[in-house]
């Protein structure tokens, strides 16, 4: 990739948060710089909102915003109290089984994707899995996160849901469940067995269609197995992964950034997703050792 062009694109188009995330990835910004930008999305209740999720423009604290915050905190190895306090907020909105709703009710729906505004109150594997995955990544730096009661309950909730799945799940739920299983399968034979079961629902040699998505929307192998050396990677064809890395590198646009294949629901979200996608693209391709060009892969809408 053209890394200078990517940095220039971010300066021209991206949020401060993603600009600092990219600079941190490149060794040009500190963890404190990134967390300071993240704090702009934090609410007094300990949760996060303010369109941290680009397609959910609400100011209110939301599970998906908590997911993005945990992603950033894990990415920079945050050592402040933000992670434990955020898990406390999540626990306050989870069921007794650890399951978290897809979204909480909110009044300010302008610019929001319909699937957020119409979300029901029940626990969601899609949301709980992505929250738990990033919490487990943060837990590698934080014993107080690793031992948090909500994370233990959420882990059981996700494993139970995966084990009881008999039909192919929606591709996006499948992706987030796979990413969750990757974070726990190394130390859990139960999670390893669940991963072996779930990977059968994935096309390991090419793109997986996203039902109900934009025309031609697919998930690629790197969406399901974004990091080398993880338990999921051994199930994927090495040639298919290499070709997918070439695809991702080749998708850098003339302006230096990357795009998303799903539909963004506001002009602001369109730009914000591009910044997020560009950080993701640089991170994933640096994971391969390639100087050609994604946190782990490109962004995905949560449903």
VOKE-978671 format. One record per residue: x, z, y of N, C-alpha, C in turn; residue in three letters. Coordinates in steps of 0.001 Angstrom, whole numbers, padded with zeros to 6 digits, always signed. Each point is the difference from the previous one (the first is absolute). Layout:
% VOKE-978671
XZYXZYXZYala...
% end
This chain:
% VOKE-978671
+000836+000000-001193-000836+000000+001193+000871+000000+001243unk-000657-000238+001102+000656+000115+001293-000340+001383+000539unk+000900+000951-000219-000285+001383+000364-000096+000165+001507unk+000842-000682+000745-000081+000082+001458-001359-000483+000502unk-000508-001058-000612-001315-000507+000392-001091+001013-000341unk+000150+000707-001133-000984+001023-000366-000009+001130+001022unk+001178+000446+000424+000090+001065+001002-000607-000475+001314unk+000274-001224+000385-000554-000557+001229-001523-000099-000089unk-000493-000427-001142-001456-000055-000186-000623+001367+000205unk+000606+001022-000558-000545+001348+000116-000001+000455+001458unk+001045-000306+000732+000055+000379+001411-001109-000676+000793unk-000359-001196-000425-000979-000796+000741-001440+000309-000395unk-000227+000385-001271-001359+000056-000515-000440+001353-000569unk+000904+000849-000441-000375+001111-000871-000229+001313+000754unk-000671+000918-000680-000168+001357+000510+001353+000709+000036unk+000074+001023+000838+001226+000802+000069+000327+000581-001376unk-001005+000420-000737+000242+000600-001314+000744-000962-000906unk-000491-001226-000122+000671-000952-000893+001356-000437+000547unk+000124-000079+001315+001316-000324+000562+001018+001049-000415unk-000390+001267+000103+000930+001061-000366+000217+000072-001501unk-001020-000301-000771+000185-000028-001455+001030-001056-000398unk-000104-001171+000607+000968-001050-000318+001402+000410+000434unk+000117+000557+001186+001321+000421+000472+000559+001118-000870unk-000854+000889-000479+000462+001051-000919+000499-000626-001292unk-000730-000967-000507+000405-000701-001217+001375-000638+000168unk+000270-000469+001203+001267-000677+000280+001082+000961+000480unk-000287+001295+000035+000985+000984+000417+000172+000111+001492unk-000991-000459+000759+000110-000005+001456-000941+000996+000672unk-000734+000794-000764-000895+001028+000539-000020+001160-000988unk-000308+001187+000504-000021+001188-000840-001394+000247-000564unk-000054+000883-001000-001299+000419-000524-000843+000623+001103unk+000632+000776+000874-000731+000636+001094-000610-001035+000933unk+000685-001123+000221-000549-001074+000823-001300-000537-000613unk+000015-000193-001314-001174-000548-000688-001147+000995+000038unk+000298+001262-000297-001053+001020-000043-000609+000219+001378unk+000807-000120+001041-000543+000131+001354-001036-001081+000281unk+000249-001218-000470-000985-001068+000161-001238+000269-000847unk+000191+000512-001195-001131+000323-000873-000881+001076+000611unk+000583+000921+000735-000773+001096+000595-001075-000495+000956unk+000157-001198+000533-001015-000542+000890-001334-000235-000681unk-000017-000026-001326-001225-000230-000765-000557+001294-000591unk+000644+001124+000298-000361+001278-000613-001086+000691+000820unk-000952+000597-000704-001072+000753+000633+000237+001500-000127unk-000730+000756+000825+000169+001454+000009-000397+000650-001320unk-000830-000683-000798-000418+000576-001285+001049-000160-001087unk+001133-000635+000313+001066-000205-000981-000033-001344-000678unk-001095-000753+000196-000093-001335-000569+000482-001061+000975unk-000179-001246-000388+000451-001129+000808-001138-001001+000157unk-000041-000651+001161-001015-001000+000284+000537-001012+000997unk-000834-000331+001018+000441-000848+001099+000537-001359-000461unk-000646-000560-001036+000353-001332-000491+001391-000056-000609unk+000463+001112-000562+001224-000085-000801-000215-001000-001128unk-001198-000039-000579-000436-001096-000869-000576-001073+000921unk+000651-001169+000109-000409-000969+001020-001457-000431-000050unk-000603-000048-001174-001385-000456-000109-001010+001128+000118unk+000459+001224+000266-000904+001118+000237+000372+000578+001361unk-000679-000461+001044+000395+000281+001374-000439+001376+000486unk-000697+000748-000824-000531+001293+000409+001109+000962+000431unk-000342+000875+000940+000921+001062+000403+000030+001135-001013unk-001006+000062-000872-000157+001154-000889+001032+000009-001116unk+000308+001184-000486+000914+000129-001142-000653-000583-001241unk+000769-000817-000734-000530-000717-001149+000984+000039-001162unk-000503-000038-001246+000910-000017-001150+000999-001143+000027unk-000428-001197+000413+000933-001129-000012+001090+000178+001047unk-000330+000638+001124+001035+000294+000991+000967+001045-000546unk-000523+000971-000752+000881+000970-000661+000934-000696-000974unk-000510-001025-000687+000843-000762-000920+001150-000673+000737unk-000314-000661+001129+001058-000652+000767+001002+001021+000529unk-000492+001166+000430+000908+001030+000502+000924+000497-001109unk-000544+000227-001194+000840+000426-001122+001017-001071-000363unk-000408-001256+000096+000929-001098-000265+001211+000092+000919unk-000256+000217+001293+001085+000075+000969+000843+001248-000226unk-000644+001149-000223+000740+001246-000204+000895-000098-001235unk-000502-000622-001063+000815-000169-001205+001138-000980+000252unk-000279-001038+000745+000994-001042+000285+001221+000566+000712unk-000232+000934+000933+001114+000549+000781+000497+001328-000559unk-000621+000493-001086+000415+001271-000566-000236+001168+000939unk-001177+000043+000604-000297+001008+001021+000122+001418-000564unk+000596+000885+000769+000210+001381-000428-000732+001009+000883unk-000911-000481+000850-000785+000900+000842-001208+000513-000783unk-000884+000719+000688-001199+000516-000665-001139-001010-000024unk+000228-001215+000480-001093-000969+000100-000583-000352-001369unk+000849-000200-000989-000498-000365-001326-000881+001069-000617unk+000473+001241-000122-000853+001044-000560-001299+000195+000772unk+000060-000078+001330-001210+000170+000800-000966-001161-000228unk+000525-001181-000186-000872-001139-000276-000654+000148-001367unk+000728+000471-000989-000612+000232-001298-001086+001074+000085unk+000196+000985+000876-001064+000983+000225-001255-000686+000545unk+000199-000937+000941-001155-000726+000544-000681-000810-001090unk+000784-000692-000804-000581-000800-001088-000786+000897-000951unk+000578+001132-000361-000667+000923-000916-001342+000457+000558unk-000073+000139+001320-001251+000426+000620-001104-001028-000085unk+000333-001250-000339-000996-001065-000112-000093-000563-001417unk+000702+000613-000918-000022-000435-001403-001018+000823-000784unk-000416-000556-001119-000853+000749-000898+000803+001025-000784unk-000680+000812-000765+000694+001009-000802+000916-000620-001039unk-000261-001266-000355+000850-000703-000968+001180-000707+000655unk+000135+000107+001323+001103-000652+000704-000316-001386+000510unk-001131-000570-000412-000361-001336+000446-000363-000031+001468unk+000430-001054+000698-000185-000121+001450-000937-001172+000287unk-000936+000160+000938-000885-001119+000345+000785-001174+000585unk-000572-001172-000144+000622-001196+000552+000115+000109+001512unk-001039+000511+000647+000017+000230+001446-000971+001115+000316unk+000228+000659+001122-000916+001008+000508-000909-000636+001044unk-001205+000514+000179-000894-000575+001017+000632+000056+001390unk-000243-001039+000795+000541-000022+001353-000933-000799+000899unk-000101+000380+001289-000959-000652+000891+000541-001219+000739unk+001306-000064+000232+000575-001056+000831+000444-001156-000883unk-000943-000878-000289+000216-001052-000997+000482-001319+000592unk+000187-000071+001313+000426-001260+000615+001320-000496-000561unk+000029-001266-000401+001217-000605-000516+000348+000380-001422unk-000870+000768-000659+000316+000484-001352-000508-000971-001062unk+000754-000143-001055-000436-000820-001128-001232+000620-000641unk-000943-000810-000462-001254+000528-000548+000195+000952-001170unk+001036-000224-000811+000136+000865-001168+000357+001428+000382unk+000547+000209+001202+000262+001374+000443-001274+000652+000498unk-000767-000716+000811-001208+000576+000572-001061+000276-001053unk+000006-000765-001084-001037+000131-001023+000422+000875-001171unk+001168+000611+000062+000504+000776-001137-000899+001181-000302unk-000221+000255-001291-000804+001135-000435+000825+001259-000140unk-000645+001121-000332+000688+001294-000019+000754+000317-001291unk-000205-000777-001051+000596+000347-001288+001505-000170-000034unk+000644+000659-000970+001453-000102-000158+000382-001420-000403unk+001119-000463+000531+000475-001367-000209+001359+000028-000679unk+000109-000693-001141+001308-000131-000645+000938-000802+000889unk-000499-001051+000642+000847-000803+000877+000673+000858+001064unk-000779+000846+000665+000558+000816+001072+000845+001137-000554unk-000496+000686-001016+000729+001148-000528+001334-000423-000583unk+000041-001154-000659+001239-000462-000617+001061-000306+001045unk-000390-000649+001099+001023-000337+000990+000455+001235+000771unk-000904+000949+000238+000402+001261+000616+000973+000749-000905unk-000352+000108-001277+000844+000751-000929+001348-000673-000206unk+000015-001337-000011+001267-000703-000185+000982+000335+001111unk-000451-000068+001242+000903+000296+001108+000335+001489+000063unk-000941+000847-000381+000302+001434-000038+001079+000295-001036unk-000059-000654-001144+001050+000192-001009+001350-000504+000515unk-000001-001072+000771+001270-000478+000565+000541+001004+001010unk-000865+000552+000826+000441+001028+000943+000458+001251-000736unk-000629+000291-001128+000342+001204-000767+001434-000027-000511unk+000590-001182-000091+001406-000077-000418+000908+000684+001021unk-000467+000136+001226+000767+000658+001056-000521+001407+000297unk-001215+000324-000504-000668+001206+000437-000596+000763-001180unk+000609+001111-000434-000603+000808-001064-001384+000523+000358unk-000241+000269+001305-001310+000511+000383-001076-001070-000083unk+000382-001269+000033-000946-001080-000260-000184-000171-001503unk+001094+000038-000740-000082-000146-001464-000901+001061-000610unk+000008+001198+000547-000787+001095-000556-001345+000200+000644unk-000422-000926+000854-001278+000169+000696-001162-000108-001000unk-000957+000903+000059-001118-000030-000978-000784-001302+000025unk-000191-000579+001198-000763-001247+000021+000715-001089-000772unk+001316-000111+000095+000717-001077-000668-000125+000124-001511unk+000049+001211-000508-000179+000196-001439-001393-000446-000434unk-001025+000373+000785-001366-000385-000345-000203-001503+000124unk+000542-000593+001058-000144-001435+000199+000688-000788-001105unk+001140+000482-000448+000716-000667-001093-000856-000013-001259unk-000627+001129-000310-000885+000062-001162-001198-000918+000188unk-000560-000005+001201-001148-000868+000279+000359-001461-000276unk+001143-000440+000501+000404-001396-000167+000287-000332-001461unk+000697+000878-000691+000300-000259-001411-001279-000045-000827unk-000927+000913+000268-001276-000016-000723-000740-001304+000254unk-000035-000447+001259-000723-001226+000340+000622-001215-000672unk+001318-000070-000002+000676-001125-000642-000251+000008-001501unk+000097+001158-000607-000180+000088-001457-001410-000370-000431unk-000976+000185+000884-001388-000307-000349-000409-001407+000423unk+000937-000768+000528-000300-001375+000392-000009-000908-001228unk-001088-000731-000172-000105-000906-001146-000087-001460+000411unk-000443-000268+001223-000110-001363+000492+001041-000236+001088unk+000433-001242+000185+000980-000270+001055-000508+000466+001360unk+000743+000840+000690-000442+000458+001325+000238-001073+001055unk-000569+000227+001181+000277-000903+001114+001505-000040+000229unk+000500-001165+000388+001449-000192+000101+000650+000996+000945unk-000666+000361+001090+000615+000919+000960+000032+001421-000553unk-001066+000416-000666+000034+001305-000672+001088+000011-001069unk+000115-001085-000709+001031-000121-001022+001397+000143+000601unk+000220-000632+001145+001308+000078+000652+000342+001433+000385unk-000948+000698+000642+000303+001354+000447+000154+000953-001186unk-000777-000199-001064+000163+000826-001187+001363-000239-000643unk+000430-001251-000031+001326-000306-000539+001095+000674+000811unk-000127-000038+001314+001015+000635+000843+000019+001508-000204unk-001185+000592-000175-000048+001430-000302+000694+000301-001318unk-000333-000760-001033+000592+000246-001313+001517-000144+000032unk+000495-000925+000801+001445-000173+000132+000688+001267+000516unk-000700+000768+000839+000626+001188+000584+000066+001168-000975unk-000803-000032-001060-000056+001155-000908+000385-000339-001431unk+000099-001298-000341+000198-000384-001401+001356+000405-000553unk+001009+000111+000847+001329+000359-000492+000009+001370-000648unk-000780+000929+000564+000000+001386-000488-001244+000374-000778unk-000914-000937-000193-001268+000318-000653-000308-001006-001094unk+000105+000390-001284-000392-000924-001071-001444-000460+000125unk-000850+000865+000517-001406-000387+000189-000106-001132+001008unk+000716+000110+001106-000030-001056+001011+000643-001274-000536unk+001039+000142-000794+000650-001172-000592-000980-000764-000891unk-000768+000734-000804-000985-000650-000862-001084-000671+000830unk-000391+000650+001101-001007-000596+000877+000531-001263+000657unk+001268+000007+000383+000613-001183+000599+000008-001150-000997unk+000352+000263-001233+000014-001047-001026-001394-000585-000189unk-001026+000852+000142-001377-000488-000111-000380-000841+001206unk+000306+000485+001193-000457-000662+001214+000707-001320+000244unk+001255-000094-000397+000740-001223+000293-000595-001191-000741unk-000795+000254-001029-000644-001095-000720-001043-000714+000857unk-000460+000650+001061-000974-000616+000891+000652-000887+001064unk+001329+000006+000067+000740-000706+001049+000580-001293-000562unk-000002-001027+000811+000770-001199-000357+001454+000271+000341unk+000821+000191-001011+001394+000381+000243+000900-001204+000265unk-000543-001210-000114+000817-001195+000195-000470-000851+001174unk-000899+000540+000814-000508-000787+001117-001026+000784+000796unk-000690-000655+000949-000935+000706+000877-001282+000418-000704unk-000566+001128+000448-001269+000528-000494-001054-000209+001082unk-001093-000715-000275-001024-000235+001020-000660+001291+000453unk-000396+000050+001285-000710+001147+000568-001467-000383+000136unk-000830+000530-000881-001428-000309+000034-000608+000496+001309unk-000791-000872+000640-000666+000376+001238+000886-000036+001219unk+001249-000417-000144+000914-000050+001133-000126-001295+000772unk+000924-000200+000918+000036-001254+000738+000278-001155-000957unk-000337-001205+000422+000220-001160-000859+001477-000100-000382unk+000246-000061-001298+001361-000110-000490+000784+001300-000008unk-000653+001134+000311+000733+001276+000051+000416+000429-001405unk+001262+000341-000142+000546+000422-001287+000949+001172+000214unk+000299+000688-001075+001072+000978-000027+001121-000564-000858unk+001220+000197+000443+001160-000557-000675+000684+001074-000841unk+000885-000400-000908+000700+001007-000815+000633+001121+000819unk+000612-000322+001142+000640+001043+000798-000998+000977+000607unk-001271-000382+000097-001005+000952+000469-000235+001097-001040unk+000141-000348-001267-000238+000961-001073+001263+000769-000386unk+001141-000611+000163+001265+000647-000377+001006-000217+001119unk-000167+000708+001111+000785-000314+001200+001460+000411-000045unk+000349+000972-000833+001362+000528+000053+000729-000236-001316unk+001257-000436+000058+000788-000142-001233+000299+001369-000595unk+000167+000020-001320+000359+001240-000663-001156+000933-000276unk-001223-000398+000320-001167+000837-000252-000582-000320-001378unk-000791+000915-000573-000521-000236-001351-000793-001290-000146unk-000732-000394+001043-000827-001199-000129+000823-001271-000124unk+001189-000009+000578+000757-001251+000102+000333-000584-001366unk+000175+000837-000999+000395-000516-001312-001102-000818-000658unk-001234+000112+000501-001103-000753-000587-000155-001379+000635unk+000743-000266+001063-000155-001256+000728+001121-000962-000344unk-000376-001253-000113+000964-001052-000296+001032-000079+001122unk+001287+000109-000357+001055+000027+001018+000029-001277+000822unk-000256-001122-000640-000001-001266+000735-001144-000044+000999unk-001184+000551-000412-001141+000022+000913+000284+000892+001204unk+000677+001122-000216+000353+000885+001108+000978-000700+000938unk+000997-000681-000569+000975-000709+000828-000681-001093+000822unk-000923-000723-000601-000722-001034+000731-000864+000615+001096unk-000553+001191-000285-000828+000649+001007+000844+000476+001180unk+001221+000417-000279+000910+000362+001091+000316-001223+000864unk+000192-001146-000647+000233-001231+000756-001226-000362+000830unk-001190+000170-000589-001235-000258+000753-000065+000871+001242unk+000261+001279-000166-000104+000934+001120+001009-000344+001091unk+001221-000311-000389+001014-000382+000989-000412-001262+000746unk-000611-000922-000714-000380-001264+000611-001216+000081+000902unk-000685+001137-000002-001206+000142+000819+000278+000537+001398unk+001276+000206+000338+000302+000367+001386-000415-001156+000908unk-000731+000327+001054-000549-001010+000894+001031-000427+001047unk-000229-001121+000670+000949-000450+001029+000238+001022+001106unk-000991+000891+000254+000194+001012+001044+000776+001213-000500unk+000385+000005-001289+000806+001078-000556-000757+001026-000788unk-001332-000002+000081-000803+000999-000699-000664-000533-001243unk-000713+000891-000672-000791-000360-001178-001473+000130+000336unk-000842-000612-000819-001448+000083+000175-000614+000665-001228unk-001316+000251+000066-000739+000496-001152-000995-001074-000431unk-000419+000075-001250-000913-001020-000523-001445+000453+000052unk-000251+001278+000275-001372+000477+000104-000463-000077+001450unk-001294+000182+000214-000587-000153+001323+000103+001296+000794unk+000618-000047+001155+000009+001139+000916-001266-000061+000853unk-000481+001182+000438-001327+000051+000602+000004+000247+001502unk+001136-000108+000645+000050+000052+001457+001283-000684+000443unk+000052-000470+001252+001248-000600+000482+001174+000969-000065unk-000264+001278+000314+001079+000984-000075+000496+000144-001426unk-000933+000070-000938+000382+000170-001402+000839-001165-000493unk-000297-001195+000465+000763-001171-000439+001476+000168+000322unk+000305+000414+001219+001393+000218+000377+000587+001204-000727unk-000780+001074-000111+000523+001214-000627+000328-000226-001465unk-000852-000772-000689+000302-000306-001400+001267-000847-000113unk+000225-000877+000948+001210-000826-000070+001252+000873+000142unk-000045+000977+000902+001132+000909+000120+000217+000786-001283unk-001094+000499-000577+000078+000738-001256+000563-000897-001103unk-000495-001227-000056+000459-000937-001032+001480-000318+000151unk+000481-000067+001222+001397-000348+000220+000925+001125-000437unk-000366+001245+000313+000774+001140-000515+000007-000034-001522unk-001166-000242-000579-000111-000020-001459+000854-001097-000614unk-000011-001165+000612+000759-001123-000539+001492+000279+000039unk+000490+000491+001132+001428+000292+000109+000404+001052-001025unk-000815+001053-000158+000334+001075-000931+000061-000497-001437unk-000994-000775-000425-000036-000458-001384+001159-000927-000316unk+000336-000867+000931+001066-000950-000270+001368+000653+000082unk+000132+001027+000818+001248+000758-000015+000157+000761-001309unk-001115+000390-000603+000048+000661-001315+000598-000908-001059unk-000124-001317+000202+000523-000938-000994+001471-000309+000233unk+000524+000455+001142+001361-000353+000346+000084-001361+000654unk-001163-000600+000290-000019-001326+000602+000145+000094+001507unk+000818-000864+000577+000079-000071+001446-001019-000989+000519unk-000652-000688-000890-001063-000887+000418-001229+000808+000296unk-000727+000676-000313-001064+000920+000376-000817+000370-001198unk-002889+003846+000003-000716+000827+000398+000157+001325-000139unk-001863+003579+001661+000063+000846-001231-000342-000808-001188unk-000019-000031-000841+000189-000632-001275-000481-001433-000044unk-001218-000336+000266-000419-001386+000090-000878-000151+001218unk-000596-001193+000115-000877-000200+001134-001209+000922-000047unk-000670+000186+001127-001136+000917+000065-001194-000553-000730unk-000868+000895-000384-001250-000398-000640-001131+000788+000622unk-001137-000660+000174-001173+000748+000408-000375+000960-001121unk-000666+001087+000338-000220+001057-000982-001111-000327-000971unk-000796-001005+000243-001002-000438-000959-000346-001449+000254unk
% end
